[in-house]
């Protein structure tokens, strides 16, 4: 095909450079050169035409092969997309399951700790109240004995009653303080648990967003929002 274009370019050059005939638009060209170039064109054209015909004959086969290749590529892409979606769904479900398990474990631990603290505080308050009662009873008993010994000195009995009442009040105050400390500790544990749940949910959301970003929009399937559930 290159020889055809080359011969045509030479013919154009010969015509452009040919000597013109006066008073006309005609020109004088070398017949031998022109005929030789035309023979070159004639000899080159059949092969080029045959090559072009071969391309035309194979067009349908080439198009069919290209279509089959495209179908195979699309099928492989769909299978890969489905695999990626399945893996993403499995990873998301595993993340949610792990988060739920961690939340259940934390709640259980917090509940156990709360019950232990409450029980210890209750036992301590009961012990202190009982100690106050015992001290009160001893003080009353001592007061009675002192009253029997010093009947005329009623101030001693009153002082004993006052001391016993003070001890009981201190016991109640200490029990209230123990309960307040227990409630504050449990509240701190619940706050830590709340922070852990928030962090876990943010981790799950980040994982879901990353998985959504790695799957093409055309093959993306709906993912359940476990946070709303």
RODREN-683977 format. One record per residue (C-alpha): residue in three letters; residue number from 1; z, x, y. Coordinates in steps of 0.25 Angstrom, whole numbers. Each point is the difference from the previous one (the first is absolute). Example, Ala and Ser with C-alpha at 12.3 -4.5 7.8 and 13.67 -1.06 7.14 Angstrom:
! residues 2
res,n,z,x,y
ALA,1,31,49,-18
SER,2,-2,6,14
***
This chain:
! residues 229
res,n,z,x,y
UNK,1,0,0,0
UNK,2,3,12,9
UNK,3,-15,5,-1
UNK,4,-5,-14,4
UNK,5,8,0,13
UNK,6,-4,15,2
UNK,7,-15,-3,-2
UNK,8,1,-12,10
UNK,9,7,8,10
UNK,10,-11,10,-1
UNK,11,-11,-11,2
UNK,12,7,-5,12
UNK,13,1,15,6
UNK,14,-15,2,-3
UNK,15,-4,-13,7
UNK,16,9,3,12
UNK,17,-6,14,1
UNK,18,-14,-4,-2
UNK,19,-11,2,10
UNK,20,-3,-13,8
UNK,21,-14,-5,1
UNK,22,-4,-1,15
UNK,23,0,-14,6
UNK,24,6,-6,-12
UNK,25,14,-1,-7
UNK,26,-6,6,-13
UNK,27,3,14,-5
UNK,28,-6,10,-9
UNK,29,8,4,-12
UNK,30,-2,10,-11
UNK,31,-5,-8,-11
UNK,32,4,9,-11
UNK,33,14,2,4
UNK,34,2,-15,2
UNK,35,-6,-3,-14
UNK,36,8,10,-6
UNK,37,13,-6,6
UNK,38,-5,-14,-5
UNK,39,-2,6,-14
UNK,40,15,5,1
UNK,41,5,-14,4
UNK,42,-8,-6,-11
UNK,43,5,9,-11
UNK,44,14,-1,5
UNK,45,1,-15,1
UNK,46,-2,-5,-14
UNK,47,13,9,-5
UNK,48,8,-6,12
UNK,49,-5,-14,-3
UNK,50,4,2,-15
UNK,51,14,5,4
UNK,52,2,-12,10
UNK,53,-5,-10,-11
UNK,54,10,7,-10
UNK,55,11,-3,10
UNK,56,-4,-14,2
UNK,57,-1,-2,-15
UNK,58,14,6,-2
UNK,59,6,-8,12
UNK,60,5,-12,-9
UNK,61,6,10,-10
UNK,62,6,8,12
UNK,63,6,-13,6
UNK,64,5,-5,-13
UNK,65,7,13,-3
UNK,66,6,1,14
UNK,67,5,-15,-2
UNK,68,6,3,-13
UNK,69,7,13,6
UNK,70,5,-9,11
UNK,71,5,-11,-9
UNK,72,7,11,-9
UNK,73,6,6,13
UNK,74,5,-14,5
UNK,75,6,-3,-14
UNK,76,7,13,-1
UNK,77,5,-2,14
UNK,78,5,-14,-3
UNK,79,7,6,-13
UNK,80,7,11,8
UNK,81,4,-10,11
UNK,82,6,-9,-10
UNK,83,7,12,-7
UNK,84,6,4,14
UNK,85,4,-14,3
UNK,86,7,-1,-13
UNK,87,7,13,2
UNK,88,4,-4,14
UNK,89,6,-13,-5
UNK,90,8,7,-11
UNK,91,5,10,10
UNK,92,4,-11,10
UNK,93,7,-8,-11
UNK,94,7,12,-5
UNK,95,5,3,14
UNK,96,5,-14,2
UNK,97,7,1,-14
UNK,98,7,13,4
UNK,99,4,-6,13
UNK,100,6,-12,-6
UNK,101,7,8,-11
UNK,102,6,9,11
UNK,103,4,-12,8
UNK,104,7,-6,-12
UNK,105,7,13,-3
UNK,106,5,2,14
UNK,107,5,-15,1
UNK,108,7,1,-13
UNK,109,6,13,4
UNK,110,4,-5,14
UNK,111,6,-13,-7
UNK,112,8,8,-10
UNK,113,5,9,12
UNK,114,4,-12,8
UNK,115,7,-6,-12
UNK,116,8,13,-3
UNK,117,4,2,15
UNK,118,4,-15,1
UNK,119,8,1,-12
UNK,120,7,13,4
UNK,121,3,-6,14
UNK,122,5,-13,-6
UNK,123,9,8,-10
UNK,124,5,9,12
UNK,125,3,-11,9
UNK,126,8,-8,-11
UNK,127,7,13,-3
UNK,128,4,2,14
UNK,129,4,-15,2
UNK,130,8,1,-12
UNK,131,6,13,5
UNK,132,3,-7,13
UNK,133,7,-12,-8
UNK,134,8,9,-8
UNK,135,4,8,12
UNK,136,3,-14,7
UNK,137,8,-4,-12
UNK,138,8,13,0
UNK,139,2,-1,14
UNK,140,5,-14,-1
UNK,141,9,4,-12
UNK,142,5,12,8
UNK,143,3,-9,12
UNK,144,7,-10,-9
UNK,145,9,11,-5
UNK,146,2,6,14
UNK,147,3,-15,5
UNK,148,10,-1,-11
UNK,149,6,13,4
UNK,150,0,-2,14
UNK,151,0,-15,2
UNK,152,3,1,15
UNK,153,-11,9,3
UNK,154,-12,-9,-1
UNK,155,-9,10,8
UNK,156,-2,8,-13
UNK,157,-5,-12,-7
UNK,158,-10,-3,11
UNK,159,-4,14,0
UNK,160,-3,0,-15
UNK,161,-8,-13,2
UNK,162,-8,6,11
UNK,163,-3,13,-8
UNK,164,-4,-8,-12
UNK,165,-10,-8,9
UNK,166,-5,12,6
UNK,167,-3,6,-14
UNK,168,-7,-12,-4
UNK,169,-8,-1,13
UNK,170,-4,15,-2
UNK,171,-4,-3,-15
UNK,172,-9,-12,5
UNK,173,-6,9,11
UNK,174,-3,11,-10
UNK,175,-7,-10,-10
UNK,176,-8,-6,12
UNK,177,-5,15,3
UNK,178,-3,2,-14
UNK,179,-9,-12,-1
UNK,180,-7,3,13
UNK,181,-3,14,-5
UNK,182,-5,-6,-13
UNK,183,-9,-9,8
UNK,184,-5,11,9
UNK,185,-4,9,-12
UNK,186,-7,-12,-7
UNK,187,-8,-3,13
UNK,188,-4,15,1
UNK,189,-5,0,-15
UNK,190,-8,-13,3
UNK,191,-6,6,12
UNK,192,-4,12,-8
UNK,193,-6,-9,-10
UNK,194,-8,-8,11
UNK,195,-6,13,5
UNK,196,-4,4,-14
UNK,197,-7,-13,-2
UNK,198,-7,1,13
UNK,199,-4,15,-4
UNK,200,-5,-5,-14
UNK,201,-8,-12,6
UNK,202,-7,10,10
UNK,203,-3,9,-11
UNK,204,-6,-11,-8
UNK,205,-8,-5,12
UNK,206,-5,14,3
UNK,207,-5,2,-15
UNK,208,-7,-14,1
UNK,209,-7,4,13
UNK,210,-4,13,-6
UNK,211,-6,-7,-12
UNK,212,-7,-10,8
UNK,213,-6,12,8
UNK,214,-6,7,-12
UNK,215,-7,-13,-6
UNK,216,-13,-4,6
UNK,217,0,-14,8
UNK,218,-11,-5,-10
UNK,219,9,2,-12
UNK,220,13,-2,6
UNK,221,8,-11,-8
UNK,222,12,-8,6
UNK,223,13,7,-2
UNK,224,13,-9,0
UNK,225,10,2,11
UNK,226,13,3,-7
UNK,227,7,1,13
UNK,228,-2,-15,3
UNK,229,4,-3,-14
***
